[in-house]
Amino acid sequence: MLDKKTRLIARAAATTRVPTPARLVETDQRQKREYRIVAVSLYKPESDWIDYLTQMLQRVGIPKANRSLVVREAILRLQEELKEKSPEEVRNDFIERQARRNLSSSSAL
């Protein structure tokens, strides 16, 4: 018959779990992320506007509104607007919008 100490050590060894950190598990076994974190540079007025819009949405009843929600919605709207356009039409659209922004900012001076 084993003494109490030996039995406790054997039981502890038998019931010890081996940690399996997710980063060490094979990629196929890991749950794939459905999102990516992307850093984007914005000018202060753009960033301030996104923050303002986020706060406005929270005040009018969307408590979980955040910057990501606002930016994702903007991307979805841009996708809808450009989905039927050819690459050349998309290029022209961006060039025209940039030119209009440049004109409006220079006329404000």
ABEGO torsion letter per residue (X at the ends): XBBAAAAAAAAAAAABBBBBBAAABBAAABBBBABBBBBBBBBAAAAAAAAAAAAAAAAAGBAABBAAAAAAAAAAAAAAAAAABBAAAAAAAAAAAAAAAAAAAAAAX
